[in-house]
Amino acid sequence: MLKEIRMSRTRLILSLTAIACSIVIAVTLGALTFPLKRAPLAAQPKPIPSAIDGQSMGPSVDRDSIWTDTVKRGSMAVQVRGEGTIVSGEGSANSVARVTLPTSLAAEVHAGQGATVNTRNGLVKAHVIQVKEAPTAETGSVDLGFDGALPAGVGADHPVDATIDVGELNNVLWLNRPVNIEANTSKPVFKIAADGTGAERVNVKFGRASVQTIEILDGLKVRRQGNSFKHVRLVKV
């Protein structure tokens, strides 16, 4: 009996050993047949050079991607702009452009002043017929009579915008107006150096503004070089 128990124990040990060896062999063959791939390393950002030849680098901008203009001295036309529609004139069969302006701008408009109406199908010269009472506390209404024929297809209720000439400033410094510059404000801009290789940040005081131009009161000037004027150029901020 004891002998049989010993033989059974021996068979059990041999069986477990055989199973373990089979498992090891199966795992080994599987690893050789289907090797695990190493997970790729995350892409590392390329460092931005902070210096060249031991000197720190300042910010650089592609010249073609910036807006520049030249400071000028002389007369600057003052204009106001409003949007509206074409309507029938009061007491007349003729069409007029009725545009809306902020009250502060409408106060500068008077009968007889010249204007240009953009019909989206072409520009038409016009003149101020009358300035109507403000429909609200914030806006006023201006009727413009056309000096020429309207383009084909332009009639009543057609949307328009108009530029009205309200005056002129004489012997002033001015430049074409950047979109982010308001009248009677001070704002930093970049002045391109004389050699054209860099720009200097300067604070500029602006005065009267027109639709496309603005007066310079302080901070920039037209610089003289030899017998000619060397204009200062601006970079939009």
Secondary structure, 3 states (H helix, E strand, C coil): CHHHHHHHHHHHHHHHHHHHHHHHHHHHHHHHHCCCCCCCCCCCCCCCCCEECCEECCCCCCHHHCCEEECEEEEEEEEEEEEEEEEECCCCCCEEEEEEEEHHHHCCCCCCCEEEEECCCCEEEEEEEEEECCCCCCEEEEEEEECCCCCCCCCCCCEEEEEEEEEEEEEEEEEECCCCCCCCCEEEEEEECCCCCCEEEEEEEEEEECCCEEEEEECCCCEEECCEEECCEEECC
